[in-house]
Amino acid sequence: MANTKRKRKTKHRGNAAGMVESRGRTGRKPSAEEKTGGKKAAGAGKSGERLNRLDQPPTWRSAGVRAVLASGAFFGFLVLFFKRPPQSSAIVAVLMIGLYTPLGFYTDMWMHRRRMRKQQEESK
């Protein structure tokens, strides 16, 4: 019969929410390169890329791509869920591209200008 009173060999690292947190460095001392943040700098670069991308003004191409995807989803809903004929649904989808593209572009432009105005106010 197995011994059930045996003590555990390692600490249970889960918290109250059930998440297991990693223990951190327990081995050798970090080198000078590791101390300067080799991995952390790479991670910050990715978030920096996101900030740079948000600082770019919107383009008609990005608005067009988003409009095509949205109208494609709209076409799918019309055909699959509302049981509309595909020909009439395609006409509506093309009209929706014409509507969504400028609507998306000018909405993005408004959000971009608002973001730039807030950045200028923070820098003052």
C-alpha positions as CSV (number, residue, x, y, z in Angstrom):
1,M,0.0,0.0,0.0
2,A,1.3,3.5,-0.9
3,N,2.4,5.9,1.8
4,T,-0.1,8.9,1.7
5,K,1.5,10.9,4.5
6,R,4.6,11.7,2.4
7,K,5.6,15.4,2.3
8,R,5.6,17.3,-1.0
9,K,9.0,17.8,-2.6
10,T,8.3,21.1,-4.3
11,K,6.3,24.2,-3.3
12,H,2.9,24.6,-4.9
13,R,3.2,27.9,-6.8
14,G,-0.4,28.5,-7.7
15,N,-2.1,31.6,-6.3
16,A,-5.8,31.9,-5.3
17,A,-6.8,32.6,-8.9
18,G,-5.2,29.3,-10.0
19,M,-2.4,31.0,-11.9
20,V,1.0,29.5,-11.6
21,E,3.6,32.1,-11.3
22,S,7.2,31.4,-12.4
23,R,9.9,31.5,-9.8
24,G,12.4,33.8,-11.3
25,R,16.2,33.2,-11.5
26,T,17.6,30.5,-9.2
27,G,20.7,29.6,-11.1
28,R,23.8,31.5,-12.1
29,K,24.2,35.3,-11.8
30,P,23.1,37.2,-14.9
31,S,25.8,38.5,-17.2
32,A,26.2,42.3,-17.9
33,E,24.3,41.9,-21.2
34,E,21.4,40.2,-19.5
35,K,21.4,42.8,-16.8
36,T,21.0,45.6,-19.4
37,G,17.8,44.0,-20.5
38,G,18.4,42.0,-23.7
39,K,14.9,40.5,-23.6
40,K,13.2,43.4,-22.1
41,A,14.5,45.8,-24.7
42,A,13.1,43.5,-27.4
43,G,9.7,43.4,-25.7
44,A,9.8,47.2,-25.4
45,G,10.6,47.5,-29.1
46,K,7.4,45.7,-30.0
47,S,5.3,48.0,-27.9
48,G,7.2,50.9,-29.4
49,E,6.4,49.6,-32.9
50,R,2.7,49.7,-31.9
51,L,3.0,53.3,-30.7
52,N,4.7,54.3,-33.9
53,R,2.0,52.6,-36.0
54,L,-0.7,54.4,-34.1
55,D,1.1,57.7,-34.8
56,Q,0.8,57.1,-38.5
57,P,-2.1,58.8,-40.3
58,P,-4.8,56.4,-41.6
59,T,-4.7,55.4,-45.3
60,W,-7.4,54.7,-47.8
61,R,-6.0,51.3,-48.4
62,S,-6.4,50.2,-44.7
63,A,-9.9,51.6,-44.7
64,G,-10.6,49.7,-48.0
65,V,-9.3,46.4,-46.6
66,R,-11.4,46.8,-43.5
67,A,-14.5,47.6,-45.6
68,V,-14.0,44.5,-47.8
69,L,-13.7,42.3,-44.7
70,A,-16.8,43.8,-43.1
71,S,-18.9,43.7,-46.2
72,G,-17.8,40.0,-46.7
73,A,-19.0,39.2,-43.2
74,F,-22.2,41.1,-44.0
75,F,-22.7,39.1,-47.2
76,G,-22.2,35.9,-45.2
77,F,-24.9,36.9,-42.7
78,L,-27.3,37.8,-45.5
79,V,-26.9,34.5,-47.3
80,L,-26.6,32.1,-44.3
81,F,-28.8,33.6,-41.6
82,F,-31.3,35.7,-43.4
83,K,-31.6,33.3,-46.4
84,R,-31.3,36.1,-49.0
85,P,-30.4,35.2,-52.6
86,P,-26.6,35.4,-53.2
87,Q,-27.0,37.8,-56.2
88,S,-28.9,40.5,-54.3
89,S,-26.6,39.9,-51.3
90,A,-23.6,40.5,-53.5
91,I,-25.0,43.8,-54.8
92,V,-25.7,44.9,-51.2
93,A,-22.2,43.9,-50.2
94,V,-20.6,46.0,-53.0
95,L,-22.7,49.0,-51.9
96,M,-21.6,48.4,-48.3
97,I,-17.9,48.6,-49.5
98,G,-18.7,51.9,-51.0
99,L,-20.2,53.1,-47.7
100,Y,-17.8,51.5,-45.3
101,T,-14.6,52.7,-47.0
102,P,-15.1,56.5,-46.6
103,L,-16.9,56.1,-43.3
104,G,-13.9,54.0,-41.9
105,F,-11.3,56.4,-43.3
106,Y,-12.9,59.5,-41.9
107,T,-13.5,57.9,-38.5
108,D,-9.8,56.8,-38.4
109,M,-8.8,60.3,-39.4
110,W,-10.9,61.8,-36.6
111,M,-9.4,59.4,-34.0
112,H,-5.9,60.1,-35.3
113,R,-6.3,63.8,-35.0
114,R,-7.7,63.4,-31.5
115,R,-4.8,61.3,-30.5
116,M,-2.2,63.8,-31.9
117,R,-4.0,66.7,-30.1
118,K,-3.8,64.8,-26.8
119,Q,-0.1,64.0,-27.3
120,Q,0.6,67.7,-28.0
121,E,-1.2,68.7,-24.8
122,E,0.7,66.1,-22.8
123,S,4.0,67.3,-24.1
124,K,3.4,70.9,-23.2
